[in-house]
Amino acid sequence: MRKQTTKGKLIILGAGPGDPELITWKGFRAIRDAKVILYDALVDPELLKAANDSALKISVGKRAGEHSFSQDEINELIVKYVQQEGHVIRLKGGDPYVFGRGYEEKEYAELHGIETEYIPGISSSIALTGLQDIPLTKRGINDGFWVITGTKSNGKLSKDVSLAVQSDATVVILMGLRKIEEIAALYSQEGRSNYPIAVIYNGSLPNEKIFVGKISNIVDKLKSEPQDGPGIIVIGEVVKLHPEYVYNFVNQNFVEQLSQQG
């Protein structure tokens, strides 16, 4: 049962996949009008410049192994600042409803009688693949795609990955870089060691880096050139459409043909 309505409003807002220009126009206007912004670690600081100079900007970001605030503390801050200031933005990377716990924060606020609004953000699961010319679906190749969290709240790999291994759908795994060896092993056990895979770090940002390969060699590629920052994993036949994969495939065939002629 909800409490009596509190004066003020919470907006759950998605900042998009990284590039600040990929936020929606509606989201930009919301930031401009906010009195308080509680923002995550993956939010580009450029977005905060759109806010009023008098707006209170508080970093509550959480990254793997590094939590500045617990989720309970963030929930309490939301209620506190709505009650004190009235207009609060909860600014989250990607889309708040795609493994962003945005709905949990919305529920908590509403239980305290706070009016809420959700403004979608572009999820990295669909944006970063497209920006790399990897379509999640293509006629004649696949019929759909999965978006799965790589690491559950208990630290274990999601069981859905084991199911996705058996599918011909494109599989996008968020928060899964620490599980890449375990993921590769599952695909290899299913006889898919030659399956195409890409790992995109810092997608849509100037320091973006993509690794393209096969299940059998992706772990070694990542170890040979370690990267910092967030990343996503993309697995499926559509990865073959990436220019680097096409180049490597053509180059490999050329080398094989030369060796056969020799």
N, C-alpha and C positions, 0 to 999 in steps of 0.2 A: 504493500500500500504506500502510495506516494505521500510525502509530507505536503503541507500547505505551500503554495507557490512562493518562491523567493524572487524578489525584484532583481532583475539582471538576466544575463544570457551567456551561455557557453556555445561557442562554435567549434566543432571538431573539423579541422581543415587539413587537407592533404597538400603538401608542398610539391609533390611530383618527384621524379626519379633522381634529381640532383641539380641539373641546370636550372637556375632560378627563373629563366624565361619560359619554362614549361609549366609554370603554375597557371591555373585558370584565371581569367579576368575577374570572375566573381571572388575567387580567393584573394587576389591582389587587393580588391576593394575592401574586403573584410579586414585584411592586415592594416590597411590605411586608417580604418576607423576604430581599431581596437584600443582599449585602455591598458590591457595586460596581455602579453604574449608568453605562453609557456611553450618553449620550443625544444625539439629533439636534436641530438648530436648530428644527424645527417642533413639538417636544414642548412642551406647555403646562407651565410651571413648577409649576402646582398639583399635577400628578401626582407630582412629586418630594417633595412634602410627605407623601406616603403612606409614604415610605421611613423606615426606622429612622434616628434621629439620627446613629448611628455609621456609617451607610453612606457610602461614598465616591461622590460624584456628579461625573462628568467630562463636560463638553460636548465632543463631537467633531463637531459639526454642520457640514454642508456646504450652502452655498447657491450659486446661480448666480454664478460669478465670485468667490466668497469661500469658501475652504477653510481651516478651522482645522487639519484633519488630512487627509492623503492616505488613500486606501483601504488602502494597504499599512501605514501607521502604525496605522490602526484595527485591522487584523487582528493586528498585533503586540501592541497594547494588550490585546486580548481574551485572547490566550494568556498574556501576562504576569500579568494580574490573576486569571485562573482559577488559575494555578499558585500565586500568592501568597495569594489570599483565598478561593478555592474556588467561591463562588457569584456569577456575573456575569450581569447583565441587559444585553442590547443593545437599547435602547429606541428604536424608529424610528417616525416618523409614518406614519399610514395603516396599510397592511398591508406587512410586510417583504418579502413575495414578489411585490408588484406594483410593479415598477420601484424597489425599495428595496434591492437588492443583498444582501438577507438570506440568500439561499441561498449566495451566494459566501462570506459570513462563516461560515456553518454548515460548508461544505466545508473551509475553511481550519482551523477549530477541530478538526474531526474528523481532519484529516491530522496534527494534533499530539496525537492521542489523547484529545481532550476530548469528554466526553459532551455532547450538545446536545438542546435541546427547542425546538419552534416553537409559539408561542401567537399565533393570528391576531389581526389588528386589522381594524377596519372601514375599507375603502378609501374614499378621497375620491371615487373614480370612481363609486361606487354610492350613497354616503351623501349627498353634497352636492347631487346632483340631486334625490333624494327629499325632502330637507329644504326644497327650493325648489318642491315640488309638480310636479316634472318627472319622471314615471316613465320609466325607461329603455326599458321596453317597454309597449305597450298593444295589446290585441286590436283588430284592424282598422286599425292604423296601421303597425306594424312587427313583424318576427319575431325581432329580436335586437339586440345592440349590440356595438360595438368599443371596446376600450380601448387606446389607442396612445400611445406617448411622442412628444412633439413634437420633441424634440431628442436625437439620438443622441450617443454618446460622442465622435464626431468633429465635433460641432457642427452637423451637417447635419440637415435635416428628414427624418424617417423616410419611406421609400418606401411604407410601408403607408398613409400618408395619401392618396396618389394612388389607391390601390386603394379605399379607403373612400369617396372622393368619388363613386364610381360605385354605391355601395350605398344601399339605402333604410333600412339599419339606423341606429340612433342611434350617433353617433360621439363618444366622450369622449376628449379629448386632454389628457394631463398634461404638464407642463413644456413647454408650447407657446406661452406668451404672447409670447415674443420672436419667434415665427414667425407671428404672427397675420396679418400682411399677406401672407405667402407662402401660408398656408393659404387665406385668402380668395380669392387669385388663382387657386388651383387649382380651387376650386368655381365661380368665375365663368367660367373657361375651359370648364368642363363644362356651362355653361348654367344654373347654379344660383345665380345672384346673388340671387334672392328667397328662398332657402332659410333657414329659421329657425336662429338661433344664439344662444347665451347664454354669457356669461363670468362665472364666480363667483369673486370674490376673498375670501380669508380666511373660507372657508366654515365654518359652524357656530360662529363666534366672534361676539362682540358687535359688531365692526366689519365684519361681512360686507356685501358689496356685490355686486349682480348687475346686469349689463347685458344687456338682451334686445333683439334686433333681427333684421336680415337680414344675409346675407353682404355685401350691397352697402353697408351703412351702419355695420357694427360697428366698423370701424377708426376712423372719425371719432368715434364715440361714446366709445371708449376714450381717444382723444387729447383730447377735450373735458373729460374728468374723470379725470386720471391717478390711479392707485391704487398703493399699496405692498403688498407681501405676496404670498404664493403664490396661484395661481389655476388653475382648470381651464376648458376650453372644451367646450361641449356643442353638437352640431350634429344637427339632425334634426327631423322633423315633430312629435315629442312636445314640443318647445319651445313649440309653439303652445298647449299646455295651461297654461302659466304665466300667472297672473292678469294680469301686466303686458302680456304679448303679446295676450291676449284684449281687454284694455281698449284698447290702442293700435289694434287691428284694428277694433273697434267704433267708436271715435272717428274713425278715418280714413274709414270708410265713411259715417259721419254727415256729415262735412265734405264729402265728395265728392257726397253726395246734395243738400246745401244748395247747392253750387256749380252743380250741374246744374239745380236748380229756379230759381236766380237767372238 
